[in-house]
């Protein structure tokens, strides 16, 4: 009797923090996968994997890279003014390649009028995906718990117009565990949107206190006004869309749009999501 091969899963972003974790978990589970990356020499070498080169904006290369693929894990592309266009190109190329389903990493609270400007980009990508004819699953990740301490400047100050708003940030490892579970049983999750958060809704004051307590690194939170936030970031001479994204991250926290924890991580993995203290002690 001829053995039927496992469906081929394509993982994008495998040279990054989230895609790399997912690729490693799938390899440990014995999945067949193809790592679709821009720089093949940086891709992890894993059993059961082959590697293809493609960038999101290059539809022809993406279609070639996805030939024979059943399910795609699409990590959202690098932040840019053209990210939505690049996402649409990638999705259209997946359709052209004959892909059956796509799992997309979006953002918590994605909406056309979200306070966080990049969450609007994610909403437009979601809408394009839903209209594509592909079976789809959307993972709406809250802010990464891992990067909250990195918001602090060289003086150990978290500066931003978040007021005393709260954020239910989620660990990258927990997102990777959810993504792996979804990719291993993709049909079960078709047409589902999952809001992924950590177990706590923390103010930035609390974030600074926890980092200080656990690591000994002295952090504190300084609430800025919106005008102060734009002024303090002017020295980076970044493009307007980027500065607006930076500032609106804090405004979204202040508005309460990122504040509500969900049970999705535990429901999908069977394990409680990490707290900030858990993450810091593991790291």
C-alpha positions as CSV (number, residue, x, y, z in Angstrom):
1,X,0.0,0.0,0.0
2,X,1.4,3.4,-1.0
3,X,1.9,5.8,1.8
4,X,0.2,9.1,1.3
5,X,2.7,11.9,2.1
6,X,1.8,14.5,4.7
7,X,0.5,17.8,3.4
8,X,3.3,20.3,2.9
9,X,3.3,23.4,5.2
10,X,5.1,26.6,4.2
11,X,6.4,28.8,7.0
12,X,7.4,32.4,6.3
13,X,9.6,34.5,8.5
14,X,11.6,31.5,9.6
15,X,14.7,33.7,10.1
16,X,12.7,35.7,12.7
17,X,11.6,35.3,16.2
18,X,8.1,33.9,15.6
19,X,8.5,32.1,12.3
20,X,11.7,30.4,13.6
21,X,10.0,29.1,16.7
22,X,7.1,27.8,14.7
23,X,9.4,26.0,12.2
24,X,11.3,24.4,15.0
25,X,8.1,23.2,16.7
26,X,6.8,21.7,13.4
27,X,10.1,20.0,12.8
28,X,10.0,18.4,16.3
29,X,6.5,17.2,15.5
30,X,7.7,15.6,12.2
31,X,5.8,17.9,9.9
32,X,6.8,18.4,6.2
33,X,7.6,22.0,5.7
34,X,9.1,24.5,3.4
35,X,10.7,27.6,4.8
36,X,10.0,30.7,2.6
37,X,12.6,33.3,3.4
38,X,14.3,36.3,1.8
39,X,17.8,35.1,2.9
40,X,18.2,31.3,2.6
41,X,21.6,31.4,4.2
42,X,20.0,32.6,7.5
43,X,17.3,29.9,7.5
44,X,17.5,27.3,10.3
45,X,18.5,23.8,9.1
46,X,15.8,21.5,10.3
47,X,14.7,17.9,9.5
48,X,11.9,17.5,7.0
49,X,12.4,21.0,5.6
50,X,13.4,22.5,2.3
51,X,14.0,26.2,1.7
52,X,12.7,28.6,-0.9
53,X,13.7,32.2,-1.6
54,X,10.9,34.8,-2.0
55,X,10.0,38.2,-0.8
56,X,6.4,39.2,-0.3
57,X,6.4,41.9,-3.0
58,X,7.6,39.4,-5.6
59,X,4.5,37.6,-6.6
60,X,6.2,35.3,-9.2
61,X,8.8,34.2,-6.7
62,X,6.2,33.6,-4.0
63,X,4.0,31.5,-6.4
64,X,7.1,29.4,-7.3
65,X,8.0,29.0,-3.6
66,X,4.5,27.9,-2.7
67,X,4.1,25.3,-5.5
68,X,2.8,22.0,-4.0
69,X,2.1,23.7,-0.6
70,X,-1.2,22.9,1.2
71,X,-1.1,25.3,4.1
72,X,0.8,28.6,4.6
73,X,1.8,30.2,7.9
74,X,2.1,33.9,6.9
75,X,3.9,36.0,9.4
76,X,3.1,39.6,8.7
77,X,5.7,41.4,6.7
78,X,8.2,44.0,7.9
79,X,6.7,47.3,8.8
80,X,6.7,49.6,5.8
81,X,4.5,52.1,4.0
82,X,3.8,49.4,1.4
83,X,3.1,46.5,3.7
84,X,-0.6,46.1,2.8
85,X,0.3,46.0,-0.9
86,X,3.0,43.4,-0.2
87,X,0.6,41.3,1.8
88,X,-2.0,41.4,-0.9
89,X,0.6,40.3,-3.5
90,X,1.6,37.4,-1.3
91,X,-1.9,36.2,-0.8
92,X,-2.7,36.5,-4.5
93,X,0.4,34.5,-5.3
94,X,-0.7,31.8,-2.8
95,X,-4.0,31.5,-4.6
96,X,-2.2,31.3,-8.0
97,X,0.1,28.5,-6.6
98,X,-2.9,26.4,-5.6
99,X,-2.5,26.8,-1.8
100,X,-5.6,25.6,0.1
101,X,-5.4,27.5,3.3
102,X,-3.5,30.3,5.0
103,X,-2.9,31.2,8.6
104,X,-2.1,34.9,9.1
105,X,-0.6,36.7,12.1
106,X,-2.6,39.8,12.6
107,X,-3.0,42.2,15.5
108,X,-5.3,42.3,18.4
109,X,-8.2,44.7,17.8
110,X,-7.5,45.0,14.0
111,X,-10.0,47.4,12.6
112,X,-10.2,50.1,10.0
113,X,-10.4,52.8,12.7
114,X,-8.0,51.2,15.3
115,X,-6.0,53.6,17.3
116,X,-2.8,51.8,16.5
117,X,-2.2,52.6,12.9
118,X,-0.6,49.4,11.9
119,X,-3.6,47.5,13.2
120,X,-5.5,49.1,10.4
121,X,-3.0,47.6,7.9
122,X,-3.7,44.2,9.5
123,X,-7.5,44.7,9.1
124,X,-7.1,45.4,5.4
125,X,-4.9,42.3,5.0
126,X,-7.6,40.2,6.8
127,X,-10.3,41.5,4.5
128,X,-8.2,40.6,1.4
129,X,-7.5,37.2,2.7
130,X,-11.2,36.5,3.5
131,X,-12.1,37.5,-0.1
132,X,-9.3,35.4,-1.7
133,X,-11.1,32.1,-1.7
134,X,-8.5,30.5,0.5
135,X,-9.5,28.8,3.7
136,X,-8.2,31.1,6.4
137,X,-7.3,31.4,10.1
138,X,-6.4,34.7,11.7
139,X,-4.2,34.9,14.8
140,X,-4.6,38.4,16.3
141,X,-1.6,38.8,18.6
142,X,-1.5,41.5,21.3
143,X,1.8,43.3,21.8
144,X,4.7,41.0,22.3
145,X,5.4,40.6,26.0
146,X,9.0,40.0,25.1
147,X,9.5,43.5,23.7
148,X,7.8,45.5,26.4
149,X,11.0,45.9,28.5
150,X,12.8,47.0,25.2
151,X,10.5,50.0,25.0
152,X,12.6,51.6,27.7
153,X,15.3,54.1,26.6
154,X,19.0,54.1,27.6
155,X,18.0,55.8,30.9
156,X,15.6,53.0,31.7
157,X,12.5,55.1,31.1
158,X,9.4,53.9,29.3
159,X,8.1,57.1,27.7
160,X,4.8,57.3,25.9
161,X,1.2,58.7,26.0
162,X,-0.4,55.5,27.4
163,X,-1.7,57.2,30.6
164,X,-2.6,54.4,33.0
165,X,-4.1,52.2,30.3
166,X,-3.4,48.5,30.4
167,X,-2.0,46.0,27.9
168,X,-2.6,42.2,27.8
169,X,0.7,41.5,26.0
170,X,1.5,37.9,25.0
171,X,4.7,36.0,24.9
172,X,6.1,35.0,21.5
173,X,6.5,31.4,22.7
174,X,2.8,31.3,23.4
175,X,1.9,32.6,19.9
176,X,4.2,30.0,18.4
177,X,2.6,27.2,20.4
178,X,-0.9,28.3,19.2
179,X,0.3,28.6,15.6
180,X,1.8,25.1,15.7
181,X,-1.4,23.6,17.1
182,X,-3.4,25.4,14.4
183,X,-1.0,24.3,11.6
184,X,-1.1,20.7,12.7
185,X,-4.9,20.6,12.5
186,X,-5.6,23.3,10.0
187,X,-9.1,22.3,8.8
188,X,-10.4,22.4,12.4
189,X,-9.6,26.1,12.5
190,X,-10.8,27.3,9.1
191,X,-12.7,30.5,9.3
192,X,-11.6,31.3,12.9
193,X,-10.1,34.5,14.3
194,X,-8.3,34.0,17.6
195,X,-7.4,36.9,19.9
196,X,-4.1,35.9,21.6
197,X,-3.1,37.6,24.9
198,X,-1.2,37.0,28.0
199,X,-3.0,36.4,31.3
200,X,-2.6,39.9,32.7
201,X,-3.6,43.4,31.8
202,X,-0.7,45.6,33.0
203,X,-0.1,49.3,33.1
204,X,3.3,50.4,32.0
205,X,4.0,51.4,35.5
206,X,3.5,47.8,36.5
207,X,5.6,46.6,33.6
208,X,8.5,48.8,34.9
209,X,8.0,47.6,38.5
210,X,8.0,43.9,37.5
211,X,11.1,44.2,35.3
212,X,12.9,46.1,38.1
213,X,11.9,43.5,40.7
214,X,12.8,40.4,38.6
215,X,15.9,41.5,36.8
216,X,17.3,44.3,38.9
217,X,17.3,46.6,35.9
218,X,15.9,49.9,37.1
219,X,12.9,50.9,34.9
220,X,10.3,53.5,35.4
221,X,7.3,54.8,33.3
222,X,7.0,58.4,32.3
223,X,3.6,59.3,30.8
224,X,4.0,61.7,28.0
225,X,1.3,63.8,26.3
226,X,0.7,63.0,22.6
227,X,2.6,66.2,21.6
228,X,5.5,65.3,23.8
229,X,5.7,61.9,22.3
230,X,6.0,63.2,18.8
231,X,8.6,65.7,19.9
232,X,10.7,63.2,21.8
233,X,10.8,60.9,18.7
234,X,11.7,63.6,16.2
235,X,15.4,63.1,16.8
236,X,15.2,59.7,15.0
237,X,14.2,61.4,11.8
238,X,12.0,58.4,10.9
239,X,9.3,58.7,8.2
240,X,5.9,60.1,9.4
241,X,4.1,56.7,9.1
242,X,6.7,55.1,11.4
243,X,6.6,57.8,14.0
244,X,2.8,57.7,14.0
245,X,3.0,53.9,14.5
246,X,5.3,54.3,17.5
247,X,3.2,56.9,19.2
248,X,-0.1,55.2,18.4
249,X,1.1,52.0,20.1
250,X,1.0,53.9,23.4
251,X,-2.3,55.7,22.5
252,X,-3.9,52.3,21.9
253,X,-2.8,51.2,25.4
254,X,-4.2,54.4,26.8
255,X,-7.5,53.9,25.0
256,X,-8.0,50.5,26.5
257,X,-8.1,48.8,23.1
258,X,-5.3,46.3,24.1
259,X,-6.5,45.6,27.7
260,X,-8.7,42.6,27.7
261,X,-7.1,39.1,28.3
262,X,-8.6,36.1,26.6
263,X,-8.5,32.4,27.2
264,X,-7.4,31.6,23.6
265,X,-3.9,30.4,24.4
266,X,-5.0,28.0,27.0
267,X,-8.0,26.8,25.0
268,X,-5.8,26.1,21.9
269,X,-2.7,24.7,23.6
270,X,-3.9,23.4,27.0
271,X,-1.3,25.5,28.8
272,X,-1.7,28.8,30.6
273,X,0.1,31.7,28.8
274,X,3.2,33.2,30.4
275,X,3.1,36.2,32.7
276,X,5.8,38.9,32.3
277,X,7.4,37.6,35.5
278,X,7.4,34.0,34.1
279,X,9.0,35.2,30.9
280,X,11.7,37.3,32.6
281,X,12.7,34.4,34.9
282,X,12.9,32.0,32.0
283,X,15.1,34.5,30.0
